[in-house]
């Protein structure tokens, strides 16, 4: 997978970074635990409902889903991240896979969830991922994601210039080279797959979105 080497190397320090240890990414992860809680809240499933988390990382959201009584399949391409998630999120079924290679059999899914991962896909890959998830969802199922997105191109450019002014070289590189979507683009691709989407801004960079049928 495209970013496996990066995340294998990041696994040991990921939890410290999301807790604010890295100044460059402090704004990106501002309110990290609250963001994960909101994603878990928006699942709104019955006890035992199947939730598939894509890009589990070290298992932080996974643990919150388990605590709410869901059956959780965690999908993660990075071997090192999978090892951390299995250690921390006892009870989850952690599988190798990705947005585009869902390691599911005939499971019907109540919700797909993800945080800080969808931006690794190109726009075409995002469309395909939404199509794949839609095909696996129960009729009342939903998609609940939180990730960096921008309201328009001007907001994206402003974020880059602010990061450059502050000397955040790595953040600038990420903002210029990864595939951060516009909110309107997300809304459009979800609508084309038959979803209505609801958006909530969580911090300077991150938006939460919930997509439901119809």
Backbone as CSV, one residue per row, in Angstrom:
resi,resn,N_x,N_y,N_z,CA_x,CA_y,CA_z,C_x,C_y,C_z
1,UNK,0.837,-1.198,0.000,0.000,0.000,0.000,0.879,1.257,0.000
2,UNK,0.289,2.363,-0.446,1.056,3.567,-0.734,1.812,4.113,0.477
3,UNK,1.221,4.031,1.670,1.805,4.672,2.839,2.234,3.675,3.918
4,UNK,2.352,2.403,3.571,2.661,1.406,4.588,3.971,1.672,5.312
5,UNK,5.021,2.011,4.572,6.324,2.248,5.203,6.243,3.401,6.195
6,UNK,5.534,4.462,5.821,5.362,5.612,6.707,4.681,5.203,8.009
7,UNK,3.598,4.447,7.901,2.839,4.102,9.099,3.503,3.002,9.910
8,UNK,4.246,2.129,9.272,5.033,1.167,10.045,6.031,1.905,10.934
9,UNK,6.659,2.954,10.379,7.646,3.719,11.148,6.984,4.580,12.219
10,UNK,5.751,5.006,11.971,5.054,5.943,12.861,4.352,5.232,14.021
11,UNK,4.165,3.932,13.930,3.341,3.217,14.904,3.782,3.443,16.345
12,UNK,5.090,3.469,16.588,5.601,3.569,17.966,5.350,4.927,18.600
13,UNK,5.231,5.980,17.779,5.076,7.336,18.324,3.717,7.961,17.997
14,UNK,2.856,7.243,17.314,1.591,7.805,16.856,0.767,8.371,18.004
15,UNK,0.642,7.614,19.086,-0.208,8.069,20.192,0.310,9.350,20.829
16,UNK,1.624,9.516,20.874,2.187,10.754,21.412,1.874,11.934,20.496
17,UNK,1.953,11.707,19.185,1.684,12.783,18.229,0.232,13.233,18.327
18,UNK,-0.706,12.294,18.354,-2.115,12.693,18.410,-2.460,13.341,19.743
19,UNK,-1.638,13.114,20.757,-1.842,13.760,22.057,-1.245,15.166,22.101
20,UNK,-0.591,15.590,21.016,-0.097,16.960,20.933,1.395,17.124,21.072
21,UNK,2.159,16.028,21.052,3.602,16.122,21.272,4.350,16.771,20.118
22,UNK,3.768,16.749,18.923,4.414,17.325,17.750,3.743,18.654,17.413
23,UNK,4.466,19.753,17.610,3.888,21.092,17.434,3.324,21.298,16.032
24,UNK,3.974,20.756,15.023,3.521,20.973,13.651,2.105,20.455,13.437
25,UNK,1.744,19.378,14.131,0.458,18.735,13.894,-0.524,18.940,15.047
26,UNK,-0.195,19.846,15.965,-1.061,20.060,17.127,-2.455,20.530,16.713
27,UNK,-2.537,21.427,15.715,-3.848,21.910,15.273,-4.641,20.820,14.561
28,UNK,-3.952,19.958,13.837,-4.627,18.872,13.122,-5.288,17.911,14.106
29,UNK,-4.597,17.633,15.209,-5.105,16.677,16.186,-5.751,17.361,17.392
30,UNK,-6.034,18.650,17.286,-6.688,19.361,18.380,-8.048,18.715,18.683
31,UNK,-8.268,18.356,19.935,-9.522,17.709,20.312,-9.641,16.283,19.814
32,UNK,-8.511,15.612,19.653,-8.484,14.269,19.066,-9.439,13.297,19.762
33,UNK,-9.378,13.215,21.074,-10.240,12.266,21.779,-11.706,12.629,21.606
34,UNK,-12.016,13.912,21.632,-13.405,14.357,21.430,-13.890,13.988,20.024
35,UNK,-13.022,14.113,19.034,-13.387,13.757,17.662,-13.717,12.272,17.564
36,UNK,-12.878,11.442,18.173,-13.141,10.004,18.159,-14.449,9.664,18.880
37,UNK,-14.698,10.341,19.992,-15.945,10.115,20.721,-17.156,10.453,19.857
38,UNK,-17.076,11.552,19.120,-18.204,11.960,18.283,-18.455,10.949,17.168
39,UNK,-17.375,10.427,16.576,-17.556,9.399,15.549,-18.258,8.184,16.145
40,UNK,-17.793,7.735,17.307,-18.417,6.581,17.961,-19.885,6.863,18.296
41,UNK,-20.183,8.055,18.752,-21.557,8.430,19.088,-22.471,8.343,17.870
42,UNK,-21.971,8.806,16.716,-22.806,8.898,15.522,-23.095,7.547,14.878
43,UNK,-22.433,6.487,15.335,-22.735,5.155,14.812,-24.173,4.764,15.145
44,UNK,-24.589,5.017,16.379,-25.984,4.859,16.806,-26.559,3.493,16.424
45,UNK,-25.798,2.436,16.679,-26.263,1.099,16.333,-26.744,0.321,17.535
46,UNK,-27.474,-0.761,17.294,-27.907,-1.634,18.395,-26.739,-2.437,18.936
47,UNK,-26.824,-2.954,20.153,-25.747,-3.781,20.705,-25.420,-4.945,19.778
48,UNK,-24.136,-5.162,19.557,-23.708,-6.248,18.700,-23.681,-5.937,17.229
49,UNK,-24.091,-4.731,16.843,-24.063,-4.347,15.428,-22.625,-4.385,14.915
50,UNK,-22.472,-4.764,13.644,-21.145,-4.846,13.044,-20.712,-3.476,12.556
51,UNK,-19.591,-3.011,13.089,-18.973,-1.756,12.654,-17.606,-2.091,12.069
52,UNK,-17.350,-1.615,10.868,-16.055,-1.818,10.223,-15.295,-0.499,10.253
53,UNK,-14.154,-0.530,10.926,-13.302,0.657,11.000,-12.151,0.485,10.017
54,UNK,-11.992,1.448,9.123,-10.942,1.378,8.105,-9.824,2.340,8.492
55,UNK,-8.603,1.816,8.530,-7.462,2.621,8.968,-7.457,2.730,10.482
56,UNK,-7.386,1.592,11.174,-7.541,1.614,12.630,-6.354,2.250,13.347
57,UNK,-5.197,2.348,12.681,-4.033,2.891,13.365,-3.686,2.055,14.580
58,UNK,-3.520,2.715,15.720,-3.158,2.003,16.942,-4.369,1.555,17.761
59,UNK,-5.578,1.736,17.234,-6.764,1.193,17.886,-7.494,2.128,18.823
60,UNK,-7.265,3.433,18.722,-7.907,4.358,19.667,-9.413,4.452,19.472
61,UNK,-9.860,4.615,18.239,-11.298,4.610,17.985,-11.870,3.214,18.191
62,UNK,-11.114,2.204,17.834,-11.552,0.814,17.987,-11.990,0.543,19.419
63,UNK,-11.221,1.004,20.372,-11.547,0.782,21.783,-12.855,1.460,22.163
64,UNK,-13.100,2.630,21.631,-14.340,3.331,21.944,-15.545,2.588,21.360
65,UNK,-15.376,2.017,20.187,-16.462,1.250,19.579,-16.746,-0.019,20.373
66,UNK,-15.697,-0.694,20.796,-15.871,-1.895,21.616,-16.582,-1.569,22.925
67,UNK,-16.229,-0.435,23.516,-16.836,-0.048,24.789,-18.336,0.203,24.655
68,UNK,-18.789,0.502,23.442,-20.211,0.726,23.205,-20.950,-0.558,22.828
69,UNK,-20.239,-1.674,22.847,-20.886,-2.958,22.642,-20.998,-3.414,21.205
70,UNK,-20.258,-2.768,20.301,-20.319,-3.177,18.909,-19.373,-4.335,18.621
71,UNK,-19.704,-5.110,17.622,-18.759,-6.062,17.052,-17.915,-5.282,16.051
72,UNK,-16.602,-5.310,16.206,-15.738,-4.444,15.404,-14.777,-5.269,14.561
73,UNK,-14.801,-5.010,13.262,-13.753,-5.475,12.359,-12.894,-4.268,12.024
74,UNK,-11.615,-4.354,12.338,-10.690,-3.269,12.051,-9.848,-3.605,10.830
75,UNK,-9.793,-2.686,9.884,-9.071,-2.892,8.634,-7.867,-1.951,8.616
76,UNK,-6.678,-2.494,8.432,-5.466,-1.683,8.513,-4.377,-2.286,7.612
77,UNK,-3.798,-1.496,6.694,-2.748,-2.030,5.818,-1.381,-2.158,6.466
78,UNK,-1.095,-1.354,7.488,0.233,-1.351,8.105,0.372,-2.473,9.124
79,UNK,1.385,-3.302,8.954,1.609,-4.414,9.879,1.897,-3.916,11.294
80,UNK,2.719,-2.878,11.415,3.062,-2.366,12.744,1.850,-1.757,13.439
81,UNK,1.027,-1.046,12.694,-0.188,-0.490,13.278,-1.147,-1.599,13.691
82,UNK,-1.268,-2.640,12.877,-2.137,-3.753,13.250,-1.682,-4.381,14.564
83,UNK,-0.381,-4.517,14.734,0.142,-5.108,15.967,-0.231,-4.261,17.177
84,UNK,-0.106,-2.933,17.051,-0.486,-2.044,18.153,-1.978,-2.129,18.441
85,UNK,-2.786,-2.161,17.391,-4.238,-2.218,17.576,-4.655,-3.521,18.252
86,UNK,-4.035,-4.624,17.854,-4.371,-5.904,18.489,-3.995,-5.906,19.963
87,UNK,-2.908,-5.225,20.296,-2.472,-5.154,21.694,-3.430,-4.307,22.524
88,UNK,-3.920,-3.202,21.961,-4.723,-2.244,22.724,-6.222,-2.524,22.685
89,UNK,-6.694,-3.041,21.569,-8.140,-3.188,21.374,-8.513,-4.667,21.419
90,UNK,-8.405,-5.252,22.596,-8.713,-6.661,22.774,-10.199,-6.886,22.493
91,UNK,-10.470,-7.831,21.638,-11.857,-8.126,21.283,-12.221,-7.715,19.882
92,UNK,-11.430,-6.843,19.280,-11.666,-6.463,17.892,-11.025,-7.486,16.960
93,UNK,-11.609,-7.655,15.804,-11.085,-8.533,14.764,-10.290,-7.659,13.797
94,UNK,-8.981,-7.619,13.956,-8.126,-6.737,13.160,-7.632,-7.508,11.940
95,UNK,-7.925,-6.970,10.765,-7.595,-7.647,9.513,-6.746,-6.764,8.610
96,UNK,-5.895,-7.387,7.822,-5.120,-6.655,6.819,-6.037,-6.268,5.663
97,UNK,-5.963,-5.008,5.249,-6.789,-4.548,4.141,-6.742,-3.044,4.043
98,UNK,-7.654,-2.481,3.257,-7.661,-1.039,3.025,-9.047,-0.627,2.537
99,UNK,-9.216,0.672,2.263,-10.471,1.172,1.730,-10.859,0.448,0.442
100,UNK,-9.870,0.123,-0.369,-10.129,-0.465,-1.686,-10.043,-1.982,-1.693
101,UNK,-9.620,-2.558,-0.583,-9.517,-4.011,-0.461,-10.092,-4.413,0.899
102,UNK,-11.410,-4.461,0.961,-12.096,-4.747,2.214,-12.071,-6.250,2.475
103,UNK,-11.477,-6.680,3.580,-11.352,-8.110,3.873,-12.607,-8.660,4.538
104,UNK,-13.718,-8.577,3.817,-15.003,-9.010,4.351,-15.518,-10.195,3.543
105,UNK,-16.257,-11.052,4.188,-16.883,-12.168,3.499,-18.307,-11.768,3.135
106,UNK,-19.281,-12.364,3.779,-20.668,-12.019,3.480,-21.264,-11.122,4.561
107,UNK,-20.391,-10.500,5.384,-20.893,-9.660,6.473,-21.684,-8.461,5.933
108,UNK,-22.801,-8.183,6.557,-23.554,-6.971,6.258,-23.266,-5.970,7.368
109,UNK,-22.911,-4.781,7.009,-22.292,-3.820,7.923,-23.304,-2.762,8.355
110,UNK,-23.341,-2.511,9.670,-24.178,-1.418,10.177,-23.538,-0.069,9.871
111,UNK,-22.230,0.048,10.081,-21.561,1.333,9.838,-20.107,1.105,9.454
112,UNK,-19.649,1.929,8.529,-18.229,2.074,8.257,-17.761,3.361,8.924
113,UNK,-16.649,3.281,9.644,-16.103,4.460,10.304,-14.618,4.579,9.982
114,UNK,-14.119,5.807,10.078,-12.694,6.029,9.843,-12.331,7.418,10.349
115,UNK,-11.108,7.552,10.831,-10.593,8.862,11.226,-9.182,9.047,10.703
116,UNK,-8.913,10.235,10.192,-7.570,10.643,9.770,-6.959,9.676,8.741
117,UNK,-7.759,9.195,7.807,-7.229,8.227,6.842,-7.721,8.434,5.411
118,UNK,-8.933,8.934,5.228,-9.540,8.984,3.899,-8.740,9.847,2.928
119,UNK,-8.003,10.825,3.442,-7.250,11.730,2.579,-6.076,11.057,1.876
120,UNK,-5.753,9.824,2.246,-4.680,9.108,1.562,-5.113,8.605,0.189
121,UNK,-6.405,8.661,-0.103,-6.917,8.208,-1.388,-7.033,9.365,-2.368
122,UNK,-6.753,9.093,-3.639,-7.032,10.078,-4.683,-8.541,10.252,-4.797
123,UNK,-8.980,11.276,-5.539,-10.417,11.500,-5.695,-11.101,10.291,-6.330
124,UNK,-10.473,9.707,-7.352,-11.063,8.529,-7.998,-11.129,7.355,-7.027
125,UNK,-10.105,7.207,-6.216,-10.110,6.130,-5.217,-11.166,6.359,-4.147
126,UNK,-11.360,7.609,-3.764,-12.424,7.916,-2.799,-13.783,7.498,-3.350
127,UNK,-14.051,7.827,-4.605,-15.314,7.430,-5.234,-15.485,5.917,-5.202
128,UNK,-14.430,5.183,-5.546,-14.500,3.726,-5.546,-14.718,3.194,-4.137
129,UNK,-14.041,3.781,-3.150,-14.205,3.338,-1.766,-15.639,3.530,-1.297
130,UNK,-16.242,4.667,-1.625,-17.635,4.908,-1.248,-18.549,3.874,-1.900
131,UNK,-18.285,3.562,-3.163,-19.095,2.558,-3.864,-18.977,1.188,-3.179
132,UNK,-17.756,0.810,-2.806,-17.548,-0.476,-2.147,-18.242,-0.536,-0.792
133,UNK,-18.172,0.555,-0.036,-18.846,0.575,1.258,-20.355,0.523,1.100
134,UNK,-20.882,1.272,0.136,-22.329,1.288,-0.086,-22.854,-0.114,-0.389
135,UNK,-22.081,-0.895,-1.115,-22.512,-2.242,-1.486,-22.563,-3.188,-0.294
136,UNK,-21.851,-2.862,0.777,-21.766,-3.737,1.952,-22.703,-3.335,3.081
137,UNK,-23.252,-2.138,3.009,-24.059,-1.633,4.115,-25.449,-2.243,4.154
138,UNK,-25.963,-2.432,5.352,-27.371,-2.717,5.536,-28.182,-1.525,5.014
139,UNK,-29.457,-1.711,4.694,-30.261,-0.593,4.174,-30.252,0.634,5.078
140,UNK,-30.228,0.423,6.391,-30.214,1.554,7.331,-28.801,1.938,7.753
141,UNK,-27.817,1.370,7.074,-26.427,1.610,7.456,-25.945,3.017,7.148
142,UNK,-24.753,3.326,7.653,-24.223,4.682,7.512,-22.704,4.650,7.425
143,UNK,-22.166,5.762,6.992,-20.724,5.994,6.966,-20.450,7.187,7.864
144,UNK,-19.517,7.033,8.810,-19.175,8.127,9.723,-17.656,8.282,9.719
145,UNK,-17.193,9.375,9.129,-15.763,9.627,9.003,-15.410,10.973,9.629
146,UNK,-14.161,11.104,10.049,-13.607,12.399,10.441,-12.211,12.497,9.843
147,UNK,-11.942,13.598,9.156,-10.647,13.760,8.499,-10.492,15.215,8.073
148,UNK,-9.270,15.548,7.707,-9.002,16.889,7.202,-9.724,17.111,5.877
149,UNK,-10.389,18.254,5.768,-11.052,18.676,4.540,-11.115,20.203,4.566
150,UNK,-11.445,20.795,3.434,-11.485,22.252,3.337,-12.786,22.694,2.676
151,UNK,-13.251,23.893,3.051,-14.508,24.385,2.493,-14.335,24.809,1.043
152,UNK,-13.140,25.273,0.683,-12.871,25.665,-0.699,-11.360,25.732,-0.914
153,UNK,-10.955,25.993,-2.151,-9.531,26.048,-2.471,-8.825,27.197,-1.757
154,UNK,-9.531,28.296,-1.534,-8.929,29.428,-0.832,-8.562,29.030,0.595
155,UNK,-9.420,28.266,1.255,-9.127,27.800,2.618,-7.933,26.857,2.619
156,UNK,-7.836,26.019,1.612,-6.692,25.112,1.524,-5.402,25.897,1.324
157,UNK,-5.415,26.880,0.431,-4.221,27.697,0.198,-3.833,28.474,1.451
158,UNK,-4.825,28.978,2.177,-4.545,29.730,3.404,-3.890,28.837,4.447
159,UNK,-4.334,27.587,4.537,-3.730,26.654,5.487,-2.275,26.385,5.140
160,UNK,-1.991,26.243,3.854,-0.611,26.015,3.412,0.260,27.212,3.746
161,UNK,-0.222,28.405,3.440,0.582,29.612,3.684,0.808,29.839,5.172
162,UNK,-0.192,29.547,5.992,-0.016,29.693,7.438,1.020,28.708,7.955
163,UNK,0.949,27.473,7.486,1.936,26.472,7.913,3.330,26.862,7.455
164,UNK,3.448,27.404,6.246,4.758,27.838,5.745,5.298,29.003,6.577
165,UNK,4.428,29.948,6.910,4.843,31.097,7.723,5.357,30.654,9.088
166,UNK,4.769,29.605,9.636,5.156,29.112,10.962,6.350,28.157,10.899
167,UNK,6.862,27.913,9.717,8.025,27.049,9.573,7.722,25.568,9.694
168,UNK,6.473,25.168,9.439,6.065,23.775,9.574,6.287,23.048,8.251
169,UNK,7.511,22.673,7.993,7.907,22.123,6.698,7.173,20.818,6.387
170,UNK,7.078,19.928,7.370,6.418,18.649,7.125,4.923,18.822,6.873
171,UNK,4.297,19.724,7.611,2.872,19.964,7.419,2.617,20.567,6.043
172,UNK,3.458,21.494,5.628,3.324,22.065,4.287,3.406,20.966,3.237
173,UNK,4.381,20.075,3.386,4.532,18.983,2.421,3.281,18.118,2.370
174,UNK,2.730,17.822,3.544,1.507,17.019,3.572,0.347,17.732,2.882
175,UNK,0.166,19.000,3.219,-0.958,19.754,2.669,-0.856,19.909,1.159
176,UNK,0.353,19.956,0.648,0.547,20.144,-0.783,0.535,18.830,-1.571
177,UNK,0.785,17.716,-0.894,0.972,16.472,-1.634,-0.063,15.386,-1.366
178,UNK,-0.782,15.483,-0.254,-1.826,14.490,-0.008,-3.128,14.950,-0.645
179,UNK,-4.173,14.138,-0.502,-5.379,14.332,-1.299,-6.544,14.810,-0.435
180,UNK,-6.328,15.939,0.243,-7.357,16.475,1.129,-8.518,16.994,0.295
181,UNK,-9.732,16.536,0.564,-10.875,16.925,-0.268,-11.501,18.243,0.163
182,UNK,-12.330,18.780,-0.719,-13.237,19.862,-0.363,-14.529,19.239,0.175
183,UNK,-15.170,19.933,1.096,-16.423,19.431,1.654,-17.444,19.215,0.546
184,UNK,-17.511,20.137,-0.410,-18.481,19.998,-1.504,-18.196,18.769,-2.355
185,UNK,-16.924,18.425,-2.541,-16.585,17.226,-3.309,-17.021,15.965,-2.570
186,UNK,-16.816,15.950,-1.258,-17.282,14.819,-0.460,-18.799,14.675,-0.561
187,UNK,-19.486,15.782,-0.437,-20.942,15.759,-0.509,-21.402,15.206,-1.853
188,UNK,-20.723,15.621,-2.935,-21.092,15.162,-4.266,-20.867,13.680,-4.473
189,UNK,-19.716,13.184,-4.046,-19.434,11.764,-4.262,-20.355,10.880,-3.422
190,UNK,-20.709,11.344,-2.228,-21.638,10.590,-1.404,-23.046,10.608,-2.005
191,UNK,-23.440,11.749,-2.555,-24.755,11.839,-3.198,-24.835,10.914,-4.405
192,UNK,-23.769,10.833,-5.177,-23.768,9.953,-6.346,-23.905,8.484,-5.962
193,UNK,-23.520,8.154,-4.732,-23.656,6.780,-4.243,-24.971,6.569,-3.489
194,UNK,-25.833,7.580,-3.476,-27.146,7.431,-2.861,-27.251,7.844,-1.416
195,UNK,-26.300,8.672,-0.942,-26.288,9.086,0.458,-26.619,10.568,0.611
196,UNK,-27.250,10.881,1.729,-27.319,12.256,2.212,-26.226,12.433,3.251
197,UNK,-25.504,13.526,3.178,-24.362,13.726,4.076,-24.595,14.934,4.975
198,UNK,-24.149,14.801,6.217,-24.229,15.863,7.211,-22.813,16.132,7.711
199,UNK,-22.419,17.401,7.749,-21.040,17.775,8.058,-20.978,18.625,9.318
200,UNK,-19.929,18.396,10.093,-19.695,19.180,11.313,-18.200,19.460,11.433
201,UNK,-17.851,20.722,11.566,-16.446,21.071,11.716,-15.996,20.791,13.150
202,UNK,-14.866,20.078,13.296,-14.403,19.660,14.612,-13.203,20.462,15.109
203,UNK,-12.349,20.902,14.224,-11.251,21.810,14.576,-10.852,22.564,13.312
204,UNK,-9.725,23.215,13.336,-9.314,24.044,12.201,-9.189,23.237,10.906
205,UNK,-8.847,21.964,11.008,-8.620,21.130,9.834,-9.680,20.051,9.634
206,UNK,-10.163,19.478,10.699,-10.931,18.238,10.617,-12.433,18.499,10.599
207,UNK,-13.092,17.786,9.688,-14.548,17.755,9.621,-15.029,16.341,9.896
208,UNK,-16.154,16.238,10.563,-16.853,14.968,10.723,-17.993,14.933,9.714
209,UNK,-18.154,13.802,9.045,-19.320,13.677,8.189,-19.980,12.320,8.402
210,UNK,-21.339,12.385,8.376,-22.170,11.189,8.481,-22.999,11.099,7.227
211,UNK,-22.977,9.929,6.597,-23.729,9.711,5.361,-24.757,8.602,5.592
212,UNK,-26.006,8.889,5.246,-27.094,7.923,5.388,-27.804,7.789,4.052
213,UNK,-28.506,6.700,3.866,-29.196,6.448,2.601,-30.272,7.512,2.338
214,UNK,-30.418,7.838,1.071,-31.499,8.727,0.671,-31.123,10.159,0.599
